[in-house]
């Protein structure tokens, strides 16, 4: 899954790597520009699933 530091996401301590690929956004939302300031981080889906089911 791709996360940014915008909003409430915090990937500190999670296995992640920088993500520089293309992402889609809701047209006119400007969400990509707001979220890209801190960069994007790819976290393995299995890690997210484990955290969600906890």
mmCIF file as Biopython writes it, N, C-alpha, C and O atoms, coordinates in Angstrom:
data_model
#
loop_
_atom_site.group_PDB
_atom_site.id
_atom_site.type_symbol
_atom_site.label_atom_id
_atom_site.label_alt_id
_atom_site.label_comp_id
_atom_site.label_asym_id
_atom_site.label_entity_id
_atom_site.label_seq_id
_atom_site.pdbx_PDB_ins_code
_atom_site.Cartn_x
_atom_site.Cartn_y
_atom_site.Cartn_z
_atom_site.occupancy
_atom_site.B_iso_or_equiv
_atom_site.auth_seq_id
_atom_site.auth_asym_id
_atom_site.pdbx_PDB_model_num
ATOM 1   N N  . UNK A ? 1  ? 0.843   -1.156 0.000   1.0 0.0 1  A 1 
ATOM 2   C CA . UNK A ? 1  ? 0.000   0.000  0.000   1.0 0.0 1  A 1 
ATOM 3   C C  . UNK A ? 1  ? 0.899   1.233  0.000   1.0 0.0 1  A 1 
ATOM 4   O O  . UNK A ? 1  ? 2.019   1.206  0.510   1.0 0.0 1  A 1 
ATOM 5   N N  . UNK A ? 2  ? 0.390   2.295  -0.575  1.0 0.0 2  A 1 
ATOM 6   C CA . UNK A ? 2  ? 1.166   3.525  -0.664  1.0 0.0 2  A 1 
ATOM 7   C C  . UNK A ? 2  ? 0.621   4.529  0.359   1.0 0.0 2  A 1 
ATOM 8   O O  . UNK A ? 2  ? -0.577  4.811  0.392   1.0 0.0 2  A 1 
ATOM 9   N N  . UNK A ? 3  ? 1.513   5.055  1.181   1.0 0.0 3  A 1 
ATOM 10  C CA . UNK A ? 3  ? 1.147   6.024  2.209   1.0 0.0 3  A 1 
ATOM 11  C C  . UNK A ? 3  ? 1.953   7.304  2.020   1.0 0.0 3  A 1 
ATOM 12  O O  . UNK A ? 3  ? 3.030   7.296  1.422   1.0 0.0 3  A 1 
ATOM 13  N N  . UNK A ? 4  ? 1.418   8.392  2.535   1.0 0.0 4  A 1 
ATOM 14  C CA . UNK A ? 4  ? 2.165   9.644  2.610   1.0 0.0 4  A 1 
ATOM 15  C C  . UNK A ? 4  ? 2.083   10.110 4.056   1.0 0.0 4  A 1 
ATOM 16  O O  . UNK A ? 4  ? 1.343   9.534  4.853   1.0 0.0 4  A 1 
ATOM 17  N N  . UNK A ? 5  ? 2.824   11.130 4.394   1.0 0.0 5  A 1 
ATOM 18  C CA . UNK A ? 5  ? 2.783   11.651 5.750   1.0 0.0 5  A 1 
ATOM 19  C C  . UNK A ? 5  ? 1.686   12.699 5.913   1.0 0.0 5  A 1 
ATOM 20  O O  . UNK A ? 5  ? 1.546   13.290 6.984   1.0 0.0 5  A 1 
ATOM 21  N N  . UNK A ? 6  ? 0.916   12.928 4.867   1.0 0.0 6  A 1 
ATOM 22  C CA . UNK A ? 6  ? -0.206  13.868 4.950   1.0 0.0 6  A 1 
ATOM 23  C C  . UNK A ? 6  ? -1.323  13.248 5.779   1.0 0.0 6  A 1 
ATOM 24  O O  . UNK A ? 6  ? -1.592  12.052 5.662   1.0 0.0 6  A 1 
ATOM 25  N N  . UNK A ? 7  ? -1.954  14.028 6.589   1.0 0.0 7  A 1 
ATOM 26  C CA . UNK A ? 7  ? -3.054  13.504 7.400   1.0 0.0 7  A 1 
ATOM 27  C C  . UNK A ? 7  ? -2.557  12.714 8.583   1.0 0.0 7  A 1 
ATOM 28  O O  . UNK A ? 7  ? -1.613  13.123 9.260   1.0 0.0 7  A 1 
ATOM 29  N N  . UNK A ? 8  ? -3.188  11.581 8.839   1.0 0.0 8  A 1 
ATOM 30  C CA . UNK A ? 8  ? -2.894  10.826 10.067  1.0 0.0 8  A 1 
ATOM 31  C C  . UNK A ? 8  ? -2.020  9.599  9.840   1.0 0.0 8  A 1 
ATOM 32  O O  . UNK A ? 8  ? -1.856  8.806  10.768  1.0 0.0 8  A 1 
ATOM 33  N N  . UNK A ? 9  ? -1.462  9.407  8.672   1.0 0.0 9  A 1 
ATOM 34  C CA . UNK A ? 9  ? -0.648  8.225  8.409   1.0 0.0 9  A 1 
ATOM 35  C C  . UNK A ? 9  ? 0.758   8.405  8.959   1.0 0.0 9  A 1 
ATOM 36  O O  . UNK A ? 9  ? 1.373   9.458  8.786   1.0 0.0 9  A 1 
ATOM 37  N N  . UNK A ? 10 ? 1.262   7.374  9.619   1.0 0.0 10 A 1 
ATOM 38  C CA . UNK A ? 10 ? 2.624   7.387  10.142  1.0 0.0 10 A 1 
ATOM 39  C C  . UNK A ? 10 ? 3.236   6.026  9.889   1.0 0.0 10 A 1 
ATOM 40  O O  . UNK A ? 10 ? 2.818   5.039  10.494  1.0 0.0 10 A 1 
ATOM 41  N N  . UNK A ? 11 ? 4.218   5.953  9.008   1.0 0.0 11 A 1 
ATOM 42  C CA . UNK A ? 11 ? 4.836   4.670  8.670   1.0 0.0 11 A 1 
ATOM 43  C C  . UNK A ? 11 ? 6.115   4.423  9.457   1.0 0.0 11 A 1 
ATOM 44  O O  . UNK A ? 11 ? 6.862   3.496  9.142   1.0 0.0 11 A 1 
ATOM 45  N N  . UNK A ? 12 ? 6.380   5.238  10.478  1.0 0.0 12 A 1 
ATOM 46  C CA . UNK A ? 12 ? 7.576   5.062  11.292  1.0 0.0 12 A 1 
ATOM 47  C C  . UNK A ? 12 ? 7.581   3.663  11.896  1.0 0.0 12 A 1 
ATOM 48  O O  . UNK A ? 12 ? 6.597   3.237  12.501  1.0 0.0 12 A 1 
ATOM 49  N N  . UNK A ? 13 ? 8.681   2.959  11.730  1.0 0.0 13 A 1 
ATOM 50  C CA . UNK A ? 13 ? 8.816   1.619  12.293  1.0 0.0 13 A 1 
ATOM 51  C C  . UNK A ? 13 ? 8.273   0.506  11.413  1.0 0.0 13 A 1 
ATOM 52  O O  . UNK A ? 13 ? 8.451   -0.670 11.728  1.0 0.0 13 A 1 
ATOM 53  N N  . UNK A ? 14 ? 7.614   0.856  10.318  1.0 0.0 14 A 1 
ATOM 54  C CA . UNK A ? 14 ? 7.100   -0.167 9.410   1.0 0.0 14 A 1 
ATOM 55  C C  . UNK A ? 14 ? 8.113   -0.417 8.297   1.0 0.0 14 A 1 
ATOM 56  O O  . UNK A ? 14 ? 8.843   0.490  7.897   1.0 0.0 14 A 1 
ATOM 57  N N  . UNK A ? 15 ? 8.152   -1.657 7.800   1.0 0.0 15 A 1 
ATOM 58  C CA . UNK A ? 15 ? 9.033   -1.905 6.656   1.0 0.0 15 A 1 
ATOM 59  C C  . UNK A ? 15 ? 8.459   -1.177 5.444   1.0 0.0 15 A 1 
ATOM 60  O O  . UNK A ? 15 ? 7.346   -1.469 5.006   1.0 0.0 15 A 1 
ATOM 61  N N  . UNK A ? 16 ? 9.205   -0.249 4.917   1.0 0.0 16 A 1 
ATOM 62  C CA . UNK A ? 16 ? 8.716   0.504  3.761   1.0 0.0 16 A 1 
ATOM 63  C C  . UNK A ? 16 ? 9.889   0.909  2.894   1.0 0.0 16 A 1 
ATOM 64  O O  . UNK A ? 16 ? 11.052  0.824  3.290   1.0 0.0 16 A 1 
ATOM 65  N N  . UNK A ? 17 ? 9.543   1.350  1.704   1.0 0.0 17 A 1 
ATOM 66  C CA . UNK A ? 17 ? 10.555  1.882  0.800   1.0 0.0 17 A 1 
ATOM 67  C C  . UNK A ? 17 ? 9.948   3.066  0.060   1.0 0.0 17 A 1 
ATOM 68  O O  . UNK A ? 17 ? 8.734   3.125  -0.132  1.0 0.0 17 A 1 
ATOM 69  N N  . UNK A ? 18 ? 10.778  3.994  -0.348  1.0 0.0 18 A 1 
ATOM 70  C CA . UNK A ? 18 ? 10.252  5.156  -1.071  1.0 0.0 18 A 1 
ATOM 71  C C  . UNK A ? 18 ? 9.508   4.717  -2.333  1.0 0.0 18 A 1 
ATOM 72  O O  . UNK A ? 18 ? 9.914   3.769  -3.005  1.0 0.0 18 A 1 
ATOM 73  N N  . UNK A ? 19 ? 8.442   5.400  -2.640  1.0 0.0 19 A 1 
ATOM 74  C CA . UNK A ? 19 ? 7.655   5.113  -3.843  1.0 0.0 19 A 1 
ATOM 75  C C  . UNK A ? 19 ? 7.671   6.338  -4.732  1.0 0.0 19 A 1 
ATOM 76  O O  . UNK A ? 19 ? 7.345   7.439  -4.288  1.0 0.0 19 A 1 
ATOM 77  N N  . UNK A ? 20 ? 8.048   6.149  -5.984  1.0 0.0 20 A 1 
ATOM 78  C CA . UNK A ? 20 ? 8.120   7.270  -6.917  1.0 0.0 20 A 1 
ATOM 79  C C  . UNK A ? 20 ? 7.270   7.046  -8.160  1.0 0.0 20 A 1 
ATOM 80  O O  . UNK A ? 20 ? 7.372   7.807  -9.121  1.0 0.0 20 A 1 
ATOM 81  N N  . UNK A ? 21 ? 6.438   6.018  -8.154  1.0 0.0 21 A 1 
ATOM 82  C CA . UNK A ? 21 ? 5.595   5.732  -9.301  1.0 0.0 21 A 1 
ATOM 83  C C  . UNK A ? 21 ? 4.440   6.708  -9.434  1.0 0.0 21 A 1 
ATOM 84  O O  . UNK A ? 21 ? 4.312   7.648  -8.649  1.0 0.0 21 A 1 
ATOM 85  N N  . UNK A ? 22 ? 3.608   6.478  -10.426 1.0 0.0 22 A 1 
ATOM 86  C CA . UNK A ? 22 ? 2.452   7.341  -10.663 1.0 0.0 22 A 1 
ATOM 87  C C  . UNK A ? 22 ? 1.296   6.922  -9.768  1.0 0.0 22 A 1 
ATOM 88  O O  . UNK A ? 22 ? 1.109   5.738  -9.489  1.0 0.0 22 A 1 
ATOM 89  N N  . UNK A ? 23 ? 0.527   7.900  -9.323  1.0 0.0 23 A 1 
ATOM 90  C CA . UNK A ? 23 ? -0.669  7.677  -8.528  1.0 0.0 23 A 1 
ATOM 91  C C  . UNK A ? 23 ? -1.819  8.462  -9.136  1.0 0.0 23 A 1 
ATOM 92  O O  . UNK A ? 23 ? -1.613  9.531  -9.710  1.0 0.0 23 A 1 
ATOM 93  N N  . UNK A ? 24 ? -3.024  7.934  -9.010  1.0 0.0 24 A 1 
ATOM 94  C CA . UNK A ? 24 ? -4.203  8.640  -9.495  1.0 0.0 24 A 1 
ATOM 95  C C  . UNK A ? 24 ? -4.826  9.411  -8.342  1.0 0.0 24 A 1 
ATOM 96  O O  . UNK A ? 24 ? -4.667  9.030  -7.183  1.0 0.0 24 A 1 
ATOM 97  N N  . UNK A ? 25 ? -5.522  10.475 -8.646  1.0 0.0 25 A 1 
ATOM 98  C CA . UNK A ? 25 ? -6.224  11.233 -7.621  1.0 0.0 25 A 1 
ATOM 99  C C  . UNK A ? 25 ? -7.602  11.610 -8.133  1.0 0.0 25 A 1 
ATOM 100 O O  . UNK A ? 25 ? -7.875  11.524 -9.330  1.0 0.0 25 A 1 
ATOM 101 N N  . UNK A ? 26 ? -8.451  12.019 -7.236  1.0 0.0 26 A 1 
ATOM 102 C CA . UNK A ? 26 ? -9.772  12.497 -7.629  1.0 0.0 26 A 1 
ATOM 103 C C  . UNK A ? 26 ? -9.562  13.805 -8.384  1.0 0.0 26 A 1 
ATOM 104 O O  . UNK A ? 26 ? -8.960  14.733 -7.843  1.0 0.0 26 A 1 
ATOM 105 N N  . UNK A ? 27 ? -10.042 13.899 -9.614  1.0 0.0 27 A 1 
ATOM 106 C CA . UNK A ? 27 ? -9.827  15.117 -10.408 1.0 0.0 27 A 1 
ATOM 107 C C  . UNK A ? 27 ? -10.274 16.374 -9.653  1.0 0.0 27 A 1 
ATOM 108 O O  . UNK A ? 27 ? -11.379 16.436 -9.112  1.0 0.0 27 A 1 
ATOM 109 N N  . UNK A ? 28 ? -9.393  17.362 -9.633  1.0 0.0 28 A 1 
ATOM 110 C CA . UNK A ? 28 ? -9.697  18.633 -8.998  1.0 0.0 28 A 1 
ATOM 111 C C  . UNK A ? 28 ? -9.476  18.679 -7.497  1.0 0.0 28 A 1 
ATOM 112 O O  . UNK A ? 28 ? -9.691  19.718 -6.871  1.0 0.0 28 A 1 
ATOM 113 N N  . UNK A ? 29 ? -9.046  17.556 -6.904  1.0 0.0 29 A 1 
ATOM 114 C CA . UNK A ? 29 ? -8.894  17.522 -5.447  1.0 0.0 29 A 1 
ATOM 115 C C  . UNK A ? 29 ? -7.570  18.110 -4.963  1.0 0.0 29 A 1 
ATOM 116 O O  . UNK A ? 29 ? -7.463  18.543 -3.816  1.0 0.0 29 A 1 
ATOM 117 N N  . UNK A ? 30 ? -6.577  18.126 -5.826  1.0 0.0 30 A 1 
ATOM 118 C CA . UNK A ? 30 ? -5.240  18.606 -5.472  1.0 0.0 30 A 1 
ATOM 119 C C  . UNK A ? 30 ? -4.620  17.781 -4.344  1.0 0.0 30 A 1 
ATOM 120 O O  . UNK A ? 30 ? -3.680  18.234 -3.692  1.0 0.0 30 A 1 
ATOM 121 N N  . UNK A ? 31 ? -5.139  16.575 -4.111  1.0 0.0 31 A 1 
ATOM 122 C CA . UNK A ? 31 ? -4.634  15.748 -3.017  1.0 0.0 31 A 1 
ATOM 123 C C  . UNK A ? 31 ? -3.209  15.273 -3.271  1.0 0.0 31 A 1 
ATOM 124 O O  . UNK A ? 31 ? -2.429  15.143 -2.328  1.0 0.0 31 A 1 
ATOM 125 N N  . UNK A ? 32 ? -2.858  15.012 -4.519  1.0 0.0 32 A 1 
ATOM 126 C CA . UNK A ? 32 ? -1.507  14.549 -4.818  1.0 0.0 32 A 1 
ATOM 127 C C  . UNK A ? 32 ? -0.486  15.612 -4.452  1.0 0.0 32 A 1 
ATOM 128 O O  . UNK A ? 32 ? 0.534   15.302 -3.836  1.0 0.0 32 A 1 
ATOM 129 N N  . UNK A ? 33 ? -0.741  16.847 -4.816  1.0 0.0 33 A 1 
ATOM 130 C CA . UNK A ? 33 ? 0.194   17.935 -4.510  1.0 0.0 33 A 1 
ATOM 131 C C  . UNK A ? 33 ? 0.361   18.104 -3.007  1.0 0.0 33 A 1 
ATOM 132 O O  . UNK A ? 33 ? 1.476   18.318 -2.532  1.0 0.0 33 A 1 
ATOM 133 N N  . UNK A ? 34 ? -0.732  18.011 -2.250  1.0 0.0 34 A 1 
ATOM 134 C CA . UNK A ? 34 ? -0.658  18.160 -0.790  1.0 0.0 34 A 1 
ATOM 135 C C  . UNK A ? 34 ? 0.091   16.998 -0.152  1.0 0.0 34 A 1 
ATOM 136 O O  . UNK A ? 34 ? 0.870   17.201 0.780   1.0 0.0 34 A 1 
ATOM 137 N N  . UNK A ? 35 ? -0.135  15.788 -0.641  1.0 0.0 35 A 1 
ATOM 138 C CA . UNK A ? 35 ? 0.464   14.602 -0.029  1.0 0.0 35 A 1 
ATOM 139 C C  . UNK A ? 35 ? 1.919   14.394 -0.442  1.0 0.0 35 A 1 
ATOM 140 O O  . UNK A ? 35 ? 2.675   13.758 0.293   1.0 0.0 35 A 1 
ATOM 141 N N  . UNK A ? 36 ? 2.321   14.904 -1.579  1.0 0.0 36 A 1 
ATOM 142 C CA . UNK A ? 36 ? 3.659   14.622 -2.096  1.0 0.0 36 A 1 
ATOM 143 C C  . UNK A ? 36 ? 4.772   15.351 -1.356  1.0 0.0 36 A 1 
ATOM 144 O O  . UNK A ? 36 ? 5.940   14.998 -1.519  1.0 0.0 36 A 1 
ATOM 145 N N  . UNK A ? 37 ? 4.451   16.345 -0.559  1.0 0.0 37 A 1 
ATOM 146 C CA . UNK A ? 37 ? 5.472   17.123 0.142   1.0 0.0 37 A 1 
ATOM 147 C C  . UNK A ? 37 ? 6.406   16.275 0.989   1.0 0.0 37 A 1 
ATOM 148 O O  . UNK A ? 37 ? 7.612   16.522 1.001   1.0 0.0 37 A 1 
ATOM 149 N N  . UNK A ? 38 ? 5.888   15.291 1.691   1.0 0.0 38 A 1 
ATOM 150 C CA . UNK A ? 38 ? 6.709   14.422 2.535   1.0 0.0 38 A 1 
ATOM 151 C C  . UNK A ? 38 ? 7.117   13.137 1.867   1.0 0.0 38 A 1 
ATOM 152 O O  . UNK A ? 38 ? 7.771   12.293 2.480   1.0 0.0 38 A 1 
ATOM 153 N N  . UNK A ? 39 ? 6.739   12.977 0.615   1.0 0.0 39 A 1 
ATOM 154 C CA . UNK A ? 39 ? 7.070   11.765 -0.121  1.0 0.0 39 A 1 
ATOM 155 C C  . UNK A ? 39 ? 6.057   10.662 0.128   1.0 0.0 39 A 1 
ATOM 156 O O  . UNK A ? 39 ? 5.217   10.753 1.023   1.0 0.0 39 A 1 
ATOM 157 N N  . UNK A ? 40 ? 6.153   9.628  -0.676  1.0 0.0 40 A 1 
ATOM 158 C CA . UNK A ? 40 ? 5.267   8.472  -0.565  1.0 0.0 40 A 1 
ATOM 159 C C  . UNK A ? 40 ? 6.081   7.256  -0.145  1.0 0.0 40 A 1 
ATOM 160 O O  . UNK A ? 40 ? 7.257   7.133  -0.487  1.0 0.0 40 A 1 
ATOM 161 N N  . UNK A ? 41 ? 5.440   6.358  0.601   1.0 0.0 41 A 1 
ATOM 162 C CA . UNK A ? 41 ? 6.123   5.183  1.122   1.0 0.0 41 A 1 
ATOM 163 C C  . UNK A ? 41 ? 5.298   3.945  0.828   1.0 0.0 41 A 1 
ATOM 164 O O  . UNK A ? 41 ? 4.101   3.905  1.116   1.0 0.0 41 A 1 
ATOM 165 N N  . UNK A ? 42 ? 5.940   2.925  0.250   1.0 0.0 42 A 1 
ATOM 166 C CA . UNK A ? 42 ? 5.274   1.660  -0.050  1.0 0.0 42 A 1 
ATOM 167 C C  . UNK A ? 42 ? 5.470   0.718  1.135   1.0 0.0 42 A 1 
ATOM 168 O O  . UNK A ? 42 ? 6.600   0.438  1.535   1.0 0.0 42 A 1 
ATOM 169 N N  . UNK A ? 43 ? 4.363   0.233  1.690   1.0 0.0 43 A 1 
ATOM 170 C CA . UNK A ? 43 ? 4.374   -0.716 2.800   1.0 0.0 43 A 1 
ATOM 171 C C  . UNK A ? 43 ? 3.730   -1.999 2.280   1.0 0.0 43 A 1 
ATOM 172 O O  . UNK A ? 43 ? 2.668   -1.943 1.660   1.0 0.0 43 A 1 
ATOM 173 N N  . UNK A ? 44 ? 4.358   -3.160 2.523   1.0 0.0 44 A 1 
ATOM 174 C CA . UNK A ? 44 ? 3.775   -4.409 2.033   1.0 0.0 44 A 1 
ATOM 175 C C  . UNK A ? 44 ? 2.331   -4.599 2.526   1.0 0.0 44 A 1 
ATOM 176 O O  . UNK A ? 44 ? 2.025   -4.328 3.687   1.0 0.0 44 A 1 
ATOM 177 N N  . UNK A ? 45 ? 1.463   -5.060 1.645   1.0 0.0 45 A 1 
ATOM 178 C CA . UNK A ? 45 ? 0.060   -5.262 1.987   1.0 0.0 45 A 1 
ATOM 179 C C  . UNK A ? 45 ? -0.089  -6.240 3.153   1.0 0.0 45 A 1 
ATOM 180 O O  . UNK A ? 45 ? -0.965  -6.060 3.998   1.0 0.0 45 A 1 
ATOM 181 N N  . UNK A ? 46 ? 0.746   -7.261 3.207   1.0 0.0 46 A 1 
ATOM 182 C CA . UNK A ? 46 ? 0.644   -8.233 4.303   1.0 0.0 46 A 1 
ATOM 183 C C  . UNK A ? 46 ? 0.888   -7.565 5.664   1.0 0.0 46 A 1 
ATOM 184 O O  . UNK A ? 46 ? 0.270   -7.944 6.659   1.0 0.0 46 A 1 
ATOM 185 N N  . UNK A ? 47 ? 1.776   -6.587 5.709   1.0 0.0 47 A 1 
ATOM 186 C CA . UNK A ? 47 ? 2.028   -5.851 6.961   1.0 0.0 47 A 1 
ATOM 187 C C  . UNK A ? 47 ? 0.794   -5.063 7.363   1.0 0.0 47 A 1 
ATOM 188 O O  . UNK A ? 47 ? 0.410   -5.068 8.533   1.0 0.0 47 A 1 
ATOM 189 N N  . UNK A ? 48 ? 0.170   -4.387 6.411   1.0 0.0 48 A 1 
ATOM 190 C CA . UNK A ? 48 ? -1.031  -3.606 6.695   1.0 0.0 48 A 1 
ATOM 191 C C  . UNK A ? 48 ? -2.159  -4.524 7.159   1.0 0.0 48 A 1 
ATOM 192 O O  . UNK A ? 48 ? -2.883  -4.195 8.098   1.0 0.0 48 A 1 
ATOM 193 N N  . UNK A ? 49 ? -2.307  -5.667 6.505   1.0 0.0 49 A 1 
ATOM 194 C CA . UNK A ? 49 ? -3.348  -6.630 6.901   1.0 0.0 49 A 1 
ATOM 195 C C  . UNK A ? 49 ? -3.132  -7.133 8.313   1.0 0.0 49 A 1 
ATOM 196 O O  . UNK A ? 49 ? -4.090  -7.263 9.076   1.0 0.0 49 A 1 
ATOM 197 N N  . UNK A ? 50 ? -1.888  -7.418 8.675   1.0 0.0 50 A 1 
ATOM 198 C CA . UNK A ? 50 ? -1.582  -7.896 10.027  1.0 0.0 50 A 1 
ATOM 199 C C  . UNK A ? 50 ? -1.912  -6.829 11.064  1.0 0.0 50 A 1 
ATOM 200 O O  . UNK A ? 50 ? -2.455  -7.143 12.123  1.0 0.0 50 A 1 
ATOM 201 N N  . UNK A ? 51 ? -1.593  -5.585 10.775  1.0 0.0 51 A 1 
ATOM 202 C CA . UNK A ? 51 ? -1.895  -4.500 11.701  1.0 0.0 51 A 1 
ATOM 203 C C  . UNK A ? 51 ? -3.401  -4.278 11.827  1.0 0.0 51 A 1 
ATOM 204 O O  . UNK A ? 51 ? -3.895  -3.969 12.911  1.0 0.0 51 A 1 
ATOM 205 N N  . UNK A ? 52 ? -4.120  -4.432 10.735  1.0 0.0 52 A 1 
ATOM 206 C CA . UNK A ? 52 ? -5.562  -4.189 10.746  1.0 0.0 52 A 1 
ATOM 207 C C  . UNK A ? 52 ? -6.325  -5.281 11.496  1.0 0.0 52 A 1 
ATOM 208 O O  . UNK A ? 52 ? -7.384  -5.018 12.067  1.0 0.0 52 A 1 
ATOM 209 N N  . UNK A ? 53 ? -5.797  -6.493 11.496  1.0 0.0 53 A 1 
ATOM 210 C CA . UNK A ? 53 ? -6.506  -7.595 12.140  1.0 0.0 53 A 1 
ATOM 211 C C  . UNK A ? 53 ? -5.953  -7.882 13.525  1.0 0.0 53 A 1 
ATOM 212 O O  . UNK A ? 53 ? -6.496  -8.704 14.263  1.0 0.0 53 A 1 
ATOM 213 N N  . UNK A ? 54 ? -4.876  -7.205 13.873  1.0 0.0 54 A 1 
ATOM 214 C CA . UNK A ? 54 ? -4.216  -7.185 15.068  1.0 0.0 54 A 1 
ATOM 215 C C  . UNK A ? 54 ? -4.065  -7.992 16.160  1.0 0.0 54 A 1 
ATOM 216 O O  . UNK A ? 54 ? -3.357  -7.632 17.101  1.0 0.0 54 A 1 
#
